[in-house]
Amino acid sequence: MDGSIAMSYCINPQCEQRENPAAAQNCLACGTALLIADRYRILKPVRSPNPARPADIFEVEDLGTGENEWGTVKVLKVLKHTHNPDSVRLFQQEARVLIWLAGRGLVPQVEPDGYFPIKLVHNWQKLSCLVMEKISGENLAEFLAKNHCVSQALAFDWLQQLLHILQEIHKYHLVHRDIKPSNLMLAADGKLRLIDFGAATEAGIDTAPAGSAGYCAPEQLAGKAEARSDFFALGRTFVHLLTGLQPIDFPVNAKTGKINWRNQAAGVDELFVSSIDELIEPLPENRPENTRVILEKLKNIELLITAAEPK
């Protein structure tokens, strides 16, 4: 960074004029301190603040004491609705998961002190904050908008990367519950990162329904998410990647509950298509048992496809 800041943005969700001059120490409209936790200054919203959303997301400048950290741009997620115990539990769960997985290059990096609460001085409201790494790159929804679909070779690589990420998450008996192209970041190093753990929860417990239409497993809609629910969302994501069409746009067989997508997967080997179909079986017991089983099958499929290629 060159040290210049176009503006400082107020964290107070009740503030009526949140943009401030770069040099301001307190919000000119509501008086809230613009330096958060004596360290972070908000540069701009990542998405437009919306009163209906439980959380706001911002880009922040880290003014921490570490010489290598000063001026680093990061992402700040702010939970506004701290009066809701379920929202607070999920937010804290998101922080724990990201801290547990830190240093492995699988998810956005969060430091041990990256989660903290703050009290607004001129407001009764408390906020929960989570600061994480800003990943440079594009998400796969943006990638699809430019490229329509992905090749089989790239899909193989990406699927294996994501299964290794899920393997680490499932070790903690957690499920992500919102795997979809927009929550997969293609970083500058060409590797995928899984983001937005806001819906992550313990596997096998009764929860409120969560997830995104077209990607969410049937049992998850009934509040019964398990590890194999993530496999369903992963499979539906690869239906989208391989065809360029959103899963919700495919016709559903009324008897089986399966979508008819195979005729849109041009140039994709039947063995690979079948492996995706196994992931998106409507009943969780019909999906693979764990990531190890899927990875082993993919390795065998790759060998078979390679052996069948013309020499």
Secondary structure, 3 states (H helix, E strand, C coil): CCCCCCCEECCCCCCCCCEECCCCCECCCCCCECEECCCEEEEEECCCCCCCCCEEEEEEEECCCCCCCCCEEEEEEEECCCCCHHHHHHHHHHHHHHHHCCCCCCCCCCCCCCEEEEECCCCCCEEEEEEEECCCEEEHHHHHHHHCCCCHHHHHHHHHHHHHHHHHHHHCCEECCCCCHHHEEEECCCCEEECCCCCCEECCCCCCCCCCCCCCCHHHHCCCCCHHHHHHHHHHHHHHHHHCCCHHHCCECCCCCCECCHHHCCCCCHHHHHHHHHHCCCCHHHCCCCHHHHHHHHHHHHHHHHHHCCC
